[in-house]
């Protein structure tokens, strides 16, 4: 089988992660210093980051004409179902305009890939975008008319780990049920049913376990209490998505410092905060087991916190009654971007076309007649 060479582009706030993968092997994976300038539009920031990509290729003695495809992070577009998508002019335009309103440099993943692909004359893709939406209808519901839960989770890494584990077991992702736990600065716990991510926590929205920099579960009553104490909505949001959780409780979001320095010296608040995080992860794993009606093939732990052996051991002890637990430490976003492109190039998977419309636009109860039937979690087989 031909080994394709795929360039991956994953822009962040202070850097652009640039990877090169050939035949599934990561040749290099570097973070190039490219600070996000909020005074410039997304298209205006593309040229500088594009030049940095060519610098990295030159530094690693990679000829541009040796690259078979470019795969970029999917941010800024409307929600899609999971899969690998060709980047066309519409997808590039939507990412450049950030139609999702995410306000994140990740939007440049599609823009830069499209620019490089056109310049090099090679195909370009995005894979399992940030707002991949495969929720079953029950998972969308709240108890408030017209208010629905969106899909906000670490989709790219979670799906890749599920696909990778399936391959190791000699199975297909679409034939398996998994619970994935992506543990980074935020924590996403996700239920995968037959290749669809039918439910998940909302890592930065106040519905998830306590995490290194995110407050985790905050119910409406908690928010009202904080407002009554004089806390601003901006501050509450920051606690949910930037500097809550362990950072708020212990003064640091660095797990190594908490487990290596603070807890061993008898810091009781740090130990309680760490234990509460593990407790919350287990609680959400059990909840997702309920989503899957107890039919769980495996629980897959990933992300930076999966390097914490004590945490993995405790999660295994506390969750293995549900299903076998496996740890895949670290981030697999580079591998995920390349693998999605490889599946298309090898003919294993057909590339999808971005429609330019959100994959889910409501139940249409106001115009019930003629609407498609609801999709229950029980219907996904």
C-alpha positions as CSV (number, residue, x, y, z in Angstrom):
1,X,0.0,0.0,0.0
2,X,1.3,3.5,-0.9
3,X,2.6,5.5,2.0
4,X,1.2,9.1,1.7
5,X,3.0,12.1,3.1
6,X,0.5,14.4,4.9
7,X,1.2,17.9,6.3
8,X,-1.0,18.7,9.3
9,X,-1.7,22.3,10.5
10,X,-3.2,22.9,14.0
11,X,-3.1,26.6,14.9
12,X,-3.3,27.7,18.5
13,X,-3.2,31.0,20.5
14,X,0.6,31.3,20.7
15,X,1.8,28.8,18.2
16,X,1.0,26.7,15.1
17,X,1.5,23.0,15.5
18,X,2.9,21.7,12.3
19,X,3.3,18.0,11.7
20,X,4.4,15.7,8.9
21,X,3.1,12.1,8.8
22,X,4.1,9.5,6.3
23,X,2.4,6.1,6.3
24,X,1.1,6.7,9.8
25,X,4.6,7.5,11.2
26,X,5.1,11.0,12.6
27,X,8.2,12.5,10.9
28,X,8.1,15.7,12.9
29,X,5.6,17.5,15.1
30,X,6.7,21.0,16.1
31,X,5.1,24.1,17.7
32,X,6.1,27.1,15.7
33,X,5.9,30.4,17.5
34,X,3.1,32.3,15.9
35,X,1.2,34.5,18.4
36,X,-2.4,35.4,17.7
37,X,-3.0,39.1,17.0
38,X,-6.5,40.0,18.0
39,X,-6.2,43.3,16.1
40,X,-6.0,41.5,12.8
41,X,-8.7,39.5,11.0
42,X,-8.2,35.8,10.5
43,X,-7.3,36.2,6.7
44,X,-4.8,38.9,7.6
45,X,-3.0,36.6,9.9
46,X,-2.7,33.7,7.4
47,X,0.4,35.0,5.4
48,X,2.7,35.2,8.5
49,X,1.7,31.7,9.6
50,X,2.0,30.3,6.1
51,X,5.6,31.7,5.9
52,X,6.3,29.9,9.2
53,X,5.1,26.6,7.8
54,X,7.5,26.9,4.8
55,X,10.3,27.8,7.2
56,X,9.6,24.6,9.2
57,X,9.5,22.5,6.0
58,X,12.9,24.0,5.0
59,X,14.4,23.5,8.4
60,X,13.4,19.8,8.2
61,X,14.7,19.4,4.6
62,X,11.1,18.7,3.3
63,X,10.5,19.6,-0.3
64,X,6.9,20.9,-0.8
65,X,6.4,18.7,-3.9
66,X,6.9,15.6,-1.7
67,X,3.7,16.3,0.2
68,X,0.6,14.4,-1.0
69,X,-2.1,16.3,1.1
70,X,-2.7,18.9,3.8
71,X,-5.0,18.3,6.7
72,X,-6.0,21.2,9.0
73,X,-7.9,21.6,12.2
74,X,-11.5,22.3,11.6
75,X,-12.7,25.4,13.5
76,X,-14.9,28.3,12.6
77,X,-17.3,26.5,10.3
78,X,-20.9,25.3,11.0
79,X,-21.4,22.1,12.8
80,X,-20.9,18.8,10.9
81,X,-21.2,15.1,11.5
82,X,-17.9,13.3,12.1
83,X,-15.6,12.3,9.3
84,X,-13.1,13.7,6.8
85,X,-14.1,16.6,4.6
86,X,-12.5,18.1,1.5
87,X,-11.7,21.8,2.0
88,X,-13.4,23.8,-0.7
89,X,-13.9,27.5,-1.3
90,X,-17.1,27.5,0.8
91,X,-15.4,25.8,3.9
92,X,-12.5,28.2,3.6
93,X,-14.8,31.3,3.3
94,X,-16.8,30.2,6.4
95,X,-13.6,29.5,8.5
96,X,-12.1,32.8,7.4
97,X,-15.3,34.6,8.5
98,X,-15.6,32.4,11.6
99,X,-19.3,31.8,11.1
100,X,-19.3,29.6,14.2
101,X,-18.3,32.6,16.3
102,X,-15.6,30.7,18.1
103,X,-13.0,33.6,18.0
104,X,-10.1,31.3,18.0
105,X,-7.0,31.1,15.7
106,X,-7.9,27.4,15.1
107,X,-10.0,28.9,12.2
108,X,-6.7,29.3,10.4
109,X,-6.4,25.5,10.2
110,X,-8.8,25.4,7.2
111,X,-7.7,28.7,5.7
112,X,-4.0,27.8,5.7
113,X,-4.6,24.3,4.4
114,X,-6.6,25.6,1.6
115,X,-4.0,28.2,0.7
116,X,-1.2,25.6,0.8
117,X,-3.2,23.1,-1.1
118,X,-4.0,25.4,-4.0
119,X,-0.4,26.6,-4.1
120,X,1.0,23.0,-4.2
121,X,-1.8,21.5,-6.3
122,X,-2.7,18.8,-3.7
123,X,-5.9,17.9,-1.9
124,X,-6.8,19.5,1.4
125,X,-8.9,18.2,4.3
126,X,-10.3,18.8,7.7
127,X,-11.2,16.0,10.1
128,X,-13.7,15.7,12.9
129,X,-14.0,19.4,13.4
130,X,-14.2,21.0,16.9
131,X,-18.0,21.3,16.7
132,X,-18.7,17.8,15.3
133,X,-22.3,17.1,16.2
134,X,-23.6,13.6,16.4
135,X,-25.8,13.9,19.4
136,X,-28.8,11.8,19.8
137,X,-32.0,13.8,20.2
138,X,-32.4,13.0,23.9
139,X,-28.9,14.4,24.5
140,X,-29.9,17.7,22.9
141,X,-32.8,18.4,25.2
142,X,-33.1,20.7,28.2
143,X,-36.2,21.3,30.3
144,X,-36.6,24.7,28.7
145,X,-38.6,25.1,25.5
146,X,-36.3,26.1,22.6
147,X,-33.1,25.7,24.6
148,X,-30.9,22.8,23.3
149,X,-27.5,21.4,24.3
150,X,-24.8,21.8,21.7
151,X,-21.9,19.4,21.1
152,X,-18.9,21.0,22.8
153,X,-16.1,18.4,23.4
154,X,-12.6,17.4,22.4
155,X,-13.8,15.5,19.4
156,X,-10.7,15.2,17.2
157,X,-8.5,13.5,19.9
158,X,-11.4,11.4,21.3
159,X,-12.5,10.0,18.0
160,X,-8.9,9.2,17.0
161,X,-8.2,7.3,20.2
162,X,-11.5,5.3,19.7
163,X,-10.5,4.5,16.0
164,X,-7.0,3.6,17.0
165,X,-8.1,1.3,19.9
166,X,-10.6,-0.4,17.5
167,X,-7.8,-1.1,15.0
168,X,-5.6,-2.6,17.8
169,X,-8.5,-4.9,18.7
170,X,-9.0,-6.0,15.1
171,X,-12.4,-4.3,15.1
172,X,-14.1,-1.3,13.4
173,X,-14.9,1.9,15.2
174,X,-18.4,1.8,13.8
175,X,-19.1,-1.6,15.3
176,X,-18.1,-0.7,18.9
177,X,-19.3,1.3,21.9
178,X,-16.8,3.3,23.9
179,X,-16.5,5.8,26.7
180,X,-13.6,8.2,26.0
181,X,-12.1,10.5,28.6
182,X,-10.0,13.3,27.2
183,X,-8.1,14.8,30.1
184,X,-6.2,18.0,29.4
185,X,-6.7,21.5,30.8
186,X,-10.4,20.6,30.3
187,X,-12.0,17.2,30.5
188,X,-14.4,15.7,28.0
189,X,-16.2,12.5,28.8
190,X,-18.0,11.1,25.7
191,X,-20.2,8.2,24.8
192,X,-19.5,6.6,21.3
193,X,-22.3,4.3,20.0
194,X,-21.5,2.5,16.8
195,X,-19.2,5.1,15.5
196,X,-21.2,8.1,16.6
197,X,-20.5,10.4,19.5
198,X,-24.1,10.4,20.8
199,X,-23.5,12.3,24.1
200,X,-20.7,14.1,25.9
201,X,-19.9,16.6,28.7
202,X,-19.5,20.3,27.7
203,X,-15.9,20.8,28.9
204,X,-15.9,24.7,28.9
205,X,-19.6,25.3,29.5
206,X,-19.9,24.4,33.2
207,X,-21.0,20.8,32.6
208,X,-18.0,18.4,33.1
209,X,-15.7,17.1,35.9
210,X,-13.5,19.6,37.7
211,X,-10.4,19.9,35.5
212,X,-7.0,21.7,35.8
213,X,-8.3,25.0,34.5
214,X,-12.1,24.5,34.4
215,X,-14.6,24.6,37.2
216,X,-16.6,21.6,36.0
217,X,-20.2,21.2,37.0
218,X,-21.9,24.5,37.9
219,X,-25.6,24.3,38.1
220,X,-27.9,27.3,37.7
221,X,-28.2,27.7,41.4
222,X,-24.4,27.9,41.7
223,X,-24.3,30.7,39.1
224,X,-27.1,32.6,40.9
225,X,-25.1,32.3,44.1
226,X,-22.0,33.8,42.5
227,X,-24.0,36.6,40.9
228,X,-25.5,37.4,44.3
229,X,-21.9,37.5,45.7
230,X,-21.2,40.2,43.2
231,X,-19.2,38.1,40.7
232,X,-19.6,39.2,37.1
233,X,-20.8,37.0,34.3
234,X,-17.4,37.4,32.5
235,X,-15.6,36.1,35.6
236,X,-18.0,33.1,36.0
237,X,-17.4,32.3,32.3
238,X,-13.6,32.5,32.9
239,X,-13.9,30.0,35.7
240,X,-15.7,27.6,33.4
241,X,-13.3,27.8,30.5
242,X,-10.0,29.3,31.4
243,X,-8.9,29.6,35.1
244,X,-11.3,27.6,37.3
245,X,-10.9,24.1,38.6
246,X,-7.6,23.1,40.1
247,X,-6.1,26.5,39.3
248,X,-8.8,28.2,41.3
249,X,-8.7,25.7,44.1
250,X,-5.0,25.2,44.5
251,X,-3.3,28.2,42.8
252,X,-2.0,26.1,39.9
253,X,-3.4,24.0,37.0
254,X,-0.1,22.1,36.8
255,X,-0.9,18.5,37.7
256,X,2.8,17.6,38.2
257,X,3.1,20.3,40.8
258,X,-0.1,19.2,42.6
259,X,0.8,15.5,42.7
260,X,4.6,15.9,43.0
261,X,4.9,18.7,45.5
262,X,1.7,19.8,47.1
263,X,0.0,16.5,48.0
264,X,3.1,14.7,49.3
265,X,3.8,17.6,51.7
266,X,0.4,17.3,53.3
267,X,-1.5,20.1,51.4
268,X,-5.1,19.0,52.3
269,X,-6.9,21.4,50.0
270,X,-4.8,20.2,47.0
271,X,-5.5,16.6,47.8
272,X,-9.3,17.2,48.2
273,X,-9.3,19.1,44.9
274,X,-7.5,16.3,43.1
275,X,-9.7,13.6,44.6
276,X,-12.8,15.6,43.6
277,X,-11.6,15.7,40.0
278,X,-11.1,12.0,40.0
279,X,-14.5,11.5,41.6
280,X,-16.2,13.7,39.0
281,X,-14.6,11.8,36.1
282,X,-15.8,8.5,37.5
283,X,-19.3,9.9,38.0
284,X,-19.4,11.1,34.3
285,X,-18.1,7.8,33.1
286,X,-20.9,6.0,34.9
287,X,-23.4,8.5,33.4
288,X,-22.1,7.7,29.8
289,X,-22.4,4.0,30.6
290,X,-26.1,4.7,31.2
291,X,-26.3,6.4,27.9
292,X,-25.0,3.2,26.3
293,X,-27.4,1.1,28.4
294,X,-24.4,-0.6,29.9
295,X,-23.2,-2.0,26.6
296,X,-19.6,-0.7,26.8
297,X,-16.7,-2.3,25.0
298,X,-14.0,-0.2,26.7
299,X,-13.2,3.0,28.6
300,X,-10.4,4.9,26.9
301,X,-8.3,7.5,28.8
302,X,-6.3,10.0,26.9
303,X,-4.8,13.5,27.1
304,X,-2.0,14.9,29.2
305,X,-3.4,13.7,32.5
306,X,-3.3,10.2,31.3
307,X,0.4,10.3,32.0
308,X,-0.4,10.6,35.7
309,X,-0.1,6.9,36.7
310,X,-1.8,7.3,40.0
311,X,-4.8,8.9,38.4
312,X,-5.0,6.2,35.8
313,X,-4.8,3.5,38.4
314,X,-7.6,5.0,40.5
315,X,-9.8,5.6,37.5
316,X,-9.2,2.0,36.5
317,X,-10.0,0.7,39.9
318,X,-13.2,2.8,40.1
319,X,-14.5,2.2,36.6
320,X,-13.4,-1.3,35.5
321,X,-16.7,-2.7,36.8
322,X,-18.2,-1.0,33.7
323,X,-15.7,-2.1,31.1
324,X,-12.0,-2.7,30.6
325,X,-10.0,0.5,30.9
326,X,-7.1,1.5,28.6
327,X,-4.8,4.5,28.7
328,X,-3.5,6.3,25.7
329,X,-1.5,9.2,27.2
330,X,-0.9,12.5,25.3
331,X,-2.5,14.2,22.4
332,X,-3.2,12.5,19.1
333,X,-4.4,15.5,17.1
334,X,-1.6,15.3,14.6
335,X,-2.1,11.6,14.1
336,X,-5.9,12.2,13.8
337,X,-5.6,14.9,11.1
338,X,-3.2,12.7,9.1
339,X,-5.2,9.5,9.6
340,X,-8.4,11.1,8.4
341,X,-6.7,12.3,5.2
342,X,-5.0,8.9,4.8
343,X,-8.3,7.0,5.0
344,X,-9.5,9.1,2.0
345,X,-6.3,8.9,0.0
346,X,-6.2,5.1,0.4
347,X,-9.8,4.7,-0.6
348,X,-10.9,3.3,2.8
349,X,-13.2,6.3,3.4
350,X,-15.0,8.7,1.0
351,X,-14.4,12.4,1.7
352,X,-17.5,14.3,2.7
353,X,-18.6,17.7,1.4
354,X,-19.1,20.6,3.7
355,X,-22.7,21.8,3.2
356,X,-22.4,25.3,4.6
357,X,-25.3,24.7,7.0
358,X,-25.3,23.4,10.6
359,X,-25.8,19.6,10.7
360,X,-28.7,20.1,13.1
361,X,-31.0,23.1,13.0
362,X,-33.7,22.2,15.4
363,X,-36.6,19.8,15.7
364,X,-39.0,21.9,13.7
365,X,-41.8,21.4,16.1
366,X,-43.5,24.6,14.9
367,X,-43.8,23.0,11.4
368,X,-44.2,19.4,12.6
369,X,-45.7,18.1,9.4
370,X,-43.1,16.9,6.9
371,X,-40.3,17.0,9.4
372,X,-37.8,14.1,9.6
373,X,-38.4,11.7,12.5
374,X,-36.4,12.2,15.7
375,X,-33.3,10.1,16.1
376,X,-33.3,8.3,19.5
377,X,-30.1,6.9,21.0
378,X,-31.9,3.5,20.8
379,X,-32.2,3.9,17.0
380,X,-28.5,4.2,16.4
381,X,-27.4,0.7,15.5
